[in-house]
Amino acid sequence: MPKLKKRLGKEEEFDRKKLEQSLRKAGASENTARKIAEGVKHREGMATSEIRSHVIAELKRDEPEVAKRYETHRK
């Protein structure tokens, strides 16, 4: 599985379930979280910020209020 580059430079394998959980915590429906996570096209060395941008764009179409929460959430 391709490794992603995290914000602080650490590399980590892409975990679709982890993304789904993050979306659900932000308030996305199970359906939306699954659809968005399955639609992510990741590649070796891709930055998590690129995935985040894609996810936010998708959320804005499906669940705009959730997109706002997801966009402002930082670990």
C-alpha positions in Angstrom: 0.0 0.0 0.0 1.4 3.5 -0.9 2.8 5.6 1.9 1.6 9.2 2.5 3.6 12.1 3.7 2.2 13.5 6.9 2.2 17.3 7.7 5.3 16.9 9.9 7.2 14.8 7.4 6.4 11.3 8.8 5.4 8.7 6.3 2.4 6.5 7.0 0.4 4.0 5.0 -3.0 5.2 3.7 -5.8 3.9 5.8 -9.2 4.2 4.3 -11.0 3.2 7.5 -9.1 5.9 9.4 -10.3 8.5 6.9 -13.9 7.3 7.2 -13.7 7.5 11.0 -12.4 11.1 10.7 -15.2 12.0 8.4 -17.8 10.4 10.8 -16.3 12.3 13.7 -16.8 15.6 11.8 -20.5 14.6 11.4 -20.6 13.1 7.9 -23.2 10.4 7.3 -21.9 6.8 7.0 -22.7 6.8 3.3 -20.9 10.0 2.6 -17.9 9.0 4.6 -17.6 5.7 2.8 -18.2 7.2 -0.7 -15.5 9.9 -0.1 -12.9 7.6 1.4 -13.4 5.1 -1.4 -13.0 7.8 -4.0 -9.6 9.0 -2.8 -6.9 8.3 -5.4 -3.7 8.1 -3.4 -0.1 7.5 -4.6 3.3 7.0 -3.1 4.6 10.1 -1.4 1.3 12.0 -1.7 0.9 14.7 1.0 -2.0 14.2 3.4 -2.9 17.9 2.7 -3.7 16.9 -0.9 -6.1 14.3 0.3 -7.6 16.7 2.8 -8.2 19.2 0.0 -10.0 16.6 -2.1 -12.1 15.4 0.9 -13.2 19.0 1.7 -14.2 19.6 -1.9 -16.3 16.5 -1.9 -17.8 17.3 1.4 -18.8 20.8 0.2 -20.9 19.2 -2.5 -22.5 16.5 -0.2 -22.6 18.0 3.3 -21.5 21.6 3.4 -21.8 22.0 7.2 -19.7 19.0 7.8 -17.1 20.4 5.3 -16.8 23.5 7.5 -16.2 21.3 10.7 -13.7 19.0 8.9 -11.8 22.0 7.4 -11.3 23.7 10.7 -10.4 20.5 12.7 -6.7 19.9 13.4 -5.2 17.2 15.5 
